[in-house]
Amino acid sequence: MTAVAEQLGEWLVDFTMQAPAAPWLQALREAAFHRFTELGFPTTHNEEWRFTSVAPIARTNFRVLGSPAPDLPEAAQKHLAKYASIGHPFVALNTAFLGAVTVHHVPAGAIVEQPIEIVYEVADQPGPVAIQPRTLILVGANAQCSIVEAYRGAGRYFTNAVTEIVAGEGAIVDHYKIQRESDQAFHVATMAVQLGRSANFTAHSIALGGALVRNEVNVVLSEGTEATLNGLYIVNGTQHVDNHTSIDHAKPHGTSHELYKGILDGKASAVFNGRIIVRKDAQKTDSKQTNKNLVLSDEAVIDTKPELQILSDDVRCTHGATIGQLDSEAMFYLRSRGIGKEEARNLLTYAFAQDIVDRIKVRELRDQLERVLFEKFHEHGQH
């Protein structure tokens, strides 16, 4: 038996042990599992996964923590699994184990003052477990809301998450994803976002935990849509984090801004791959993408790759990537004011991250993150 067949065999056992579901759901699960067996786990020979080996996930025999089959309203059924494609192996795996779905529906014109909080947490378990969180957020025309999606846990486990967001015409949506998994955890997540005409969508991705992390954000814009993607990833030790983003300007007059910042220390590694697609008819597109990395040790590695696919001529698109160390002049200035080397280093690192934290509009979340970062850099200074 080949290693691949063996890996898939374990998942097949768990798949067949699921409680039967409604016919529409059963059909969805079976199609997804069939696709997953065709695709298998990606390898580094696959261009999209060139710098991220998921072998540690593929080799581990996880026990799937099942969840009850969803009792979904028809409106949700209409959208579920329509945006995150099972052509992606991990989306296929998640869909094959589709159980309880977290569904939030914001009606047209509603203004939701308090953030919608979604927390996925794994308690320490005997032996490695896998969870397949599924989230569907439907925001009606001209509605406004913020969503906070948080991931955390203890022990060794695998979170394989899929989130689908549909925003109607003129909707305003702020999405925050806070990933603070345990340092032994694997985290793979796909977020697929479909935006209506003149919608305004902002996503903030904060990645602090996990041993091996892959975040994918795929956004499709409509006419006059504005999308902003902000990201912050902080890795040390032997952590690996991979951010893949895709902004698809499908219609004219769309605007997108993207700023991802990374801080790497120890033997950590990170990947940033940002793709901007401007379709043939998407005239007057304005798109800007920036990736900035601060590398604090000689052994940390970052691979950054901006990609532009422009099929239209009347557009403004810019992208830039920087990889740098701490500013020696700023260090010298702080040291000359009597600040110790470690503290100066922490202050400058914190200032680099602060730019992203300041963009967070949910006050409690911003305060909480500031505390986490302060402790993280302060703790670092103690070693």
C-alpha positions as CSV (number, residue, x, y, z in Angstrom):
1,M,0.0,0.0,0.0
2,T,1.5,3.4,-1.0
3,A,1.9,6.1,1.7
4,V,-0.6,8.2,-0.2
5,A,-3.2,5.4,-0.3
6,E,-2.6,4.8,3.4
7,Q,-3.1,8.5,4.2
8,L,-6.4,8.6,2.3
9,G,-7.5,5.3,3.8
10,E,-7.5,6.7,7.3
11,W,-9.7,9.6,6.2
12,L,-12.0,7.1,4.3
13,V,-12.6,5.2,7.5
14,D,-13.7,8.4,9.3
15,F,-15.7,9.5,6.3
16,T,-17.8,6.3,6.2
17,M,-18.4,6.4,9.9
18,Q,-20.3,9.8,9.7
19,A,-24.0,9.7,10.6
20,P,-26.1,9.8,7.4
21,A,-27.4,13.2,6.5
22,A,-30.2,14.8,4.4
23,P,-29.9,13.7,0.7
24,W,-28.7,17.2,-0.5
25,L,-26.0,17.2,2.1
26,Q,-25.0,13.6,1.6
27,A,-24.5,14.3,-2.1
28,L,-22.4,17.3,-1.3
29,R,-20.2,15.3,1.1
30,E,-19.7,12.4,-1.3
31,A,-18.8,14.6,-4.3
32,A,-16.3,16.4,-2.1
33,F,-14.7,13.3,-0.7
34,H,-14.5,11.8,-4.2
35,R,-12.7,15.0,-5.3
36,F,-10.4,14.8,-2.3
37,T,-9.3,11.2,-3.2
38,E,-8.6,12.4,-6.7
39,L,-6.5,15.3,-5.6
40,G,-4.8,13.9,-2.4
41,F,-2.7,16.2,-0.3
42,P,-0.8,18.8,-2.3
43,T,3.0,18.4,-2.4
44,T,5.8,21.0,-3.0
45,H,5.8,20.0,-6.7
46,N,2.5,21.9,-6.9
47,E,3.3,25.5,-7.7
48,E,0.7,26.8,-5.3
49,W,2.4,24.9,-2.4
50,R,6.0,25.2,-3.5
51,F,7.2,26.7,-0.2
52,T,4.8,24.9,2.1
53,S,5.1,21.2,2.8
54,V,1.9,19.7,4.3
55,A,3.6,16.3,4.8
56,P,3.3,16.7,8.6
57,I,-0.5,16.9,8.2
58,A,-0.7,14.1,5.6
59,R,1.4,11.8,7.7
60,T,-0.5,12.2,10.9
61,N,-3.4,9.9,11.7
62,F,-6.0,12.3,13.0
63,R,-9.2,11.4,14.7
64,V,-11.9,13.5,13.2
65,L,-14.1,15.2,15.8
66,G,-17.5,14.9,14.2
67,S,-20.3,17.4,14.5
68,P,-24.0,17.0,14.0
69,A,-25.4,17.4,10.5
70,P,-26.6,21.0,9.9
71,D,-30.3,21.9,9.9
72,L,-29.9,24.7,7.4
73,P,-32.5,27.3,6.3
74,E,-33.0,27.2,2.5
75,A,-31.4,30.6,2.0
76,A,-28.2,29.2,3.5
77,Q,-28.4,25.9,1.5
78,K,-28.5,28.1,-1.7
79,H,-25.1,29.6,-0.8
80,L,-23.3,26.8,1.0
81,A,-20.3,25.4,-0.9
82,K,-20.9,27.8,-3.9
83,Y,-17.8,30.0,-3.4
84,A,-15.1,27.9,-1.8
85,S,-14.3,25.4,-4.6
86,I,-13.8,21.7,-3.9
87,G,-11.1,21.9,-6.6
88,H,-8.9,22.8,-3.5
89,P,-7.9,19.7,-1.6
90,F,-8.4,21.1,1.9
91,V,-11.8,22.7,0.9
92,A,-12.8,19.3,-0.5
93,L,-11.8,17.6,2.8
94,N,-13.7,20.1,4.9
95,T,-16.8,19.7,2.7
96,A,-16.6,15.9,2.9
97,F,-17.0,16.2,6.7
98,L,-19.6,18.9,6.5
99,G,-21.4,18.9,9.9
100,A,-22.7,21.8,11.9
101,V,-22.3,25.1,10.0
102,T,-22.0,28.4,11.7
103,V,-24.5,30.6,9.8
104,H,-25.0,34.3,10.3
105,H,-27.6,36.2,8.2
106,V,-27.7,40.0,8.4
107,P,-30.9,41.2,6.8
108,A,-30.9,43.9,4.2
109,G,-30.5,47.4,5.6
110,A,-29.7,46.1,9.2
111,I,-26.9,47.9,11.1
112,V,-25.4,45.5,13.6
113,E,-23.6,47.5,16.3
114,Q,-21.9,44.7,18.2
115,P,-19.3,42.5,16.5
116,I,-20.6,39.0,15.5
117,E,-18.2,36.7,17.4
118,I,-17.3,33.2,16.2
119,V,-14.9,31.1,18.2
120,Y,-13.5,27.7,17.3
121,E,-11.5,26.2,20.2
122,V,-10.0,22.8,20.6
123,A,-9.6,21.4,24.1
124,D,-6.5,19.2,24.8
125,Q,-7.4,15.7,23.5
126,P,-5.7,12.3,23.9
127,G,-4.0,11.8,20.5
128,P,-4.2,14.2,17.5
129,V,-7.6,15.3,16.4
130,A,-9.0,17.2,13.3
131,I,-11.8,19.7,13.3
132,Q,-13.4,21.0,10.1
133,P,-15.1,24.4,11.0
134,R,-17.5,25.7,8.4
135,T,-18.8,29.3,8.5
136,L,-21.3,31.0,6.2
137,I,-22.0,34.7,6.5
138,L,-24.8,36.3,4.4
139,V,-25.0,40.1,4.5
140,G,-28.0,41.7,2.8
141,A,-28.0,44.8,0.7
142,N,-26.9,48.0,2.5
143,A,-26.4,46.1,5.8
144,Q,-23.4,46.8,8.0
145,C,-21.6,44.4,10.4
146,S,-18.3,43.3,11.8
147,I,-17.3,39.7,12.3
148,V,-14.6,38.4,14.6
149,E,-13.5,34.8,13.8
150,A,-11.1,33.4,16.4
151,Y,-9.2,30.1,16.5
152,R,-7.4,28.7,19.5
153,G,-6.7,25.5,21.3
154,A,-4.4,23.2,23.3
155,G,-2.3,20.2,22.3
156,R,-1.7,18.7,18.9
157,Y,-4.5,19.1,16.4
158,F,-5.5,20.1,12.9
159,T,-7.9,22.9,12.1
160,N,-9.2,22.8,8.5
161,A,-11.5,25.8,8.2
162,V,-13.6,27.1,5.4
163,T,-15.5,30.5,5.6
164,E,-17.8,31.8,2.8
165,I,-19.0,35.4,2.9
166,V,-21.5,36.9,0.6
167,A,-22.1,40.7,0.8
168,G,-25.0,42.2,-1.1
169,E,-25.1,45.5,-2.9
170,G,-23.9,48.5,-0.9
171,A,-23.1,46.3,2.2
172,I,-20.3,47.3,4.5
173,V,-18.5,44.3,6.1
174,D,-15.4,44.3,8.4
175,H,-14.0,40.9,9.0
176,Y,-11.3,40.0,11.6
177,K,-9.6,36.7,11.8
178,I,-7.4,36.0,14.9
179,Q,-5.4,32.8,14.8
180,R,-3.8,31.9,18.1
181,E,-3.6,28.1,17.7
182,S,-1.3,26.1,20.0
183,D,2.3,25.8,19.0
184,Q,1.8,22.1,18.1
185,A,-1.3,22.8,15.9
186,F,-1.7,22.8,12.1
187,H,-4.1,25.4,10.7
188,V,-5.3,25.5,7.1
189,A,-8.0,28.0,6.2
190,T,-9.8,29.1,3.1
191,M,-12.0,32.2,3.0
192,A,-14.0,32.9,-0.1
193,V,-15.7,36.3,-0.4
194,Q,-18.3,37.3,-3.0
195,L,-19.0,41.0,-3.1
196,G,-22.0,42.8,-4.6
197,R,-22.0,46.1,-6.4
198,S,-20.6,49.0,-4.4
199,A,-20.0,46.8,-1.4
200,N,-17.2,47.7,1.0
201,F,-15.3,44.9,2.5
202,T,-12.3,44.9,4.8
203,A,-10.4,41.8,6.1
204,H,-7.8,41.7,8.9
205,S,-5.8,38.5,9.3
206,I,-3.7,38.2,12.4
207,A,-1.6,35.0,12.6
208,L,0.3,34.5,15.8
209,G,0.1,30.8,16.7
210,G,0.4,27.3,15.1
211,A,3.3,25.2,14.0
212,L,2.2,25.1,10.3
213,V,-0.3,27.6,9.0
214,R,-1.8,28.3,5.6
215,N,-4.3,31.1,5.1
216,E,-6.0,31.6,1.8
217,V,-8.3,34.6,1.1
218,N,-10.0,34.8,-2.2
219,V,-12.2,37.9,-2.9
220,V,-14.3,38.5,-6.0
221,L,-15.3,42.2,-6.6
222,S,-18.2,43.5,-8.5
223,E,-18.7,46.9,-10.0
224,G,-17.7,49.9,-7.8
225,T,-16.7,47.5,-5.0
226,E,-14.0,48.4,-2.5
227,A,-11.9,45.7,-0.8
228,T,-9.1,46.1,1.7
229,L,-7.0,43.2,2.9
230,N,-4.7,43.7,5.9
231,G,-2.6,41.1,7.5
232,L,0.0,40.6,10.3
233,Y,1.9,37.4,10.9
234,I,4.4,37.0,13.7
235,V,6.5,33.8,13.8
236,N,9.5,32.5,15.7
237,G,11.0,29.2,16.7
238,T,10.3,26.8,13.8
239,Q,6.9,28.2,13.0
240,H,5.8,28.3,9.3
241,V,3.0,30.6,8.1
242,D,1.9,30.9,4.5
243,N,-0.5,33.6,3.3
244,H,-2.0,33.3,-0.2
245,T,-4.4,36.0,-1.3
246,S,-6.4,36.5,-4.5
247,I,-8.2,39.7,-5.4
248,D,-10.3,39.2,-8.5
249,H,-11.5,42.4,-10.1
250,A,-14.4,40.9,-12.2
251,K,-16.1,44.2,-13.0
252,P,-15.2,47.9,-13.7
253,H,-14.5,50.6,-11.2
254,G,-13.3,48.3,-8.4
255,T,-10.7,49.5,-5.8
256,S,-8.5,47.2,-3.7
257,H,-5.8,47.9,-1.1
258,E,-3.7,45.2,0.5
259,L,-1.1,45.5,3.2
260,Y,0.5,42.4,4.8
261,K,3.3,42.7,7.3
262,G,5.4,39.9,8.7
263,I,7.8,39.7,11.6
264,L,10.1,36.6,11.6
265,D,12.6,35.5,14.3
266,G,14.4,32.3,15.2
267,K,14.3,29.6,12.5
268,A,10.8,30.6,11.4
269,S,9.7,30.8,7.8
270,A,6.9,32.6,6.0
271,V,5.4,32.8,2.6
272,F,3.3,35.7,1.1
273,N,1.7,35.2,-2.3
274,G,-0.6,37.9,-3.4
275,R,-2.5,37.6,-6.7
276,I,-4.4,40.5,-8.3
277,I,-6.5,39.6,-11.3
278,V,-8.1,42.3,-13.5
279,R,-10.6,40.8,-15.9
280,K,-11.0,41.9,-19.5
281,D,-14.0,44.2,-18.8
282,A,-12.8,45.6,-15.5
283,Q,-11.8,49.1,-16.7
284,K,-10.9,51.8,-14.2
285,T,-9.6,49.3,-11.7
286,D,-7.4,50.8,-9.0
287,S,-5.4,48.2,-7.0
288,K,-2.4,48.5,-4.6
289,Q,-0.6,45.7,-2.9
290,T,2.2,45.9,-0.3
291,N,4.1,43.2,1.6
292,K,6.6,44.3,4.2
293,N,8.7,41.9,6.3
294,L,11.0,42.4,9.2
295,V,13.5,39.6,9.6
296,L,15.1,39.6,13.1
297,S,17.4,36.6,12.8
298,D,19.9,35.2,10.2
299,E,18.1,31.9,10.1
300,A,14.5,33.1,9.4
301,V,13.3,32.8,5.8
302,I,10.6,34.7,3.8
303,D,9.4,34.0,0.3
304,T,7.3,36.8,-1.1
305,K,5.7,36.7,-4.5
306,P,3.3,39.4,-5.8
307,E,1.4,38.4,-9.0
308,L,-0.5,40.6,-11.4
309,Q,-2.7,39.3,-14.1
310,I,-4.0,42.3,-16.0
311,L,-6.4,41.6,-18.9
312,S,-7.7,45.1,-19.2
313,D,-5.8,48.3,-20.3
314,D,-7.4,51.2,-18.4
315,V,-6.2,50.3,-14.9
316,R,-3.9,51.4,-12.1
317,C,-2.1,48.6,-10.4
318,T,1.0,48.7,-8.1
319,H,2.7,46.2,-5.9
320,G,5.8,46.1,-3.8
321,A,7.5,43.8,-1.4
322,T,10.2,44.6,1.1
323,I,12.4,42.5,3.4
324,G,14.5,44.3,6.0
325,Q,16.2,44.3,9.3
326,L,15.6,46.7,12.1
327,D,16.7,50.3,11.3
328,S,20.2,50.7,12.7
329,E,19.9,54.5,12.9
330,A,16.7,54.2,15.0
331,M,18.4,51.6,17.1
332,F,21.4,53.9,17.6
333,Y,19.1,56.8,18.5
334,L,17.2,54.7,21.1
335,R,20.4,53.3,22.6
336,S,21.9,56.8,22.8
337,R,18.9,57.7,25.0
338,G,19.8,55.1,27.5
339,I,17.4,52.4,26.3
340,G,18.9,48.8,26.5
341,K,19.5,46.8,23.3
342,E,16.6,44.3,23.8
343,E,14.2,47.0,24.8
344,A,15.1,49.1,21.8
345,R,14.6,46.1,19.5
346,N,11.2,45.4,21.1
347,L,10.1,49.0,20.7
348,L,11.0,49.1,17.0
349,T,9.4,45.7,16.3
350,Y,6.2,46.7,18.1
351,A,6.1,49.9,16.1
352,F,6.3,47.9,12.9
353,A,3.3,45.8,13.9
354,Q,1.4,48.7,15.4
355,D,0.5,50.0,11.9
356,I,-1.8,47.0,11.3
357,V,-3.2,46.9,14.8
358,D,-4.2,50.6,14.6
359,R,-6.5,49.7,11.6
360,I,-8.6,47.5,13.8
361,K,-11.9,49.3,14.5
362,V,-13.2,46.9,17.2
363,R,-11.8,48.5,20.3
364,E,-11.8,45.5,22.7
365,L,-10.1,43.5,20.0
366,R,-7.5,46.2,19.4
367,D,-6.8,46.5,23.1
368,Q,-6.5,42.7,23.5
369,L,-4.1,42.5,20.5
370,E,-1.9,45.3,21.9
371,R,-1.6,43.4,25.2
372,V,-0.7,40.2,23.3
373,L,1.9,41.9,21.2
374,F,3.4,43.8,24.2
375,E,3.7,40.5,26.1
376,K,5.1,38.7,23.0
377,F,7.9,41.2,22.5
378,H,8.5,41.8,26.2
379,E,8.7,38.1,26.8
380,H,11.1,37.9,23.9
381,G,13.3,40.4,25.6
382,Q,13.6,38.2,28.7
383,H,15.4,35.4,26.9
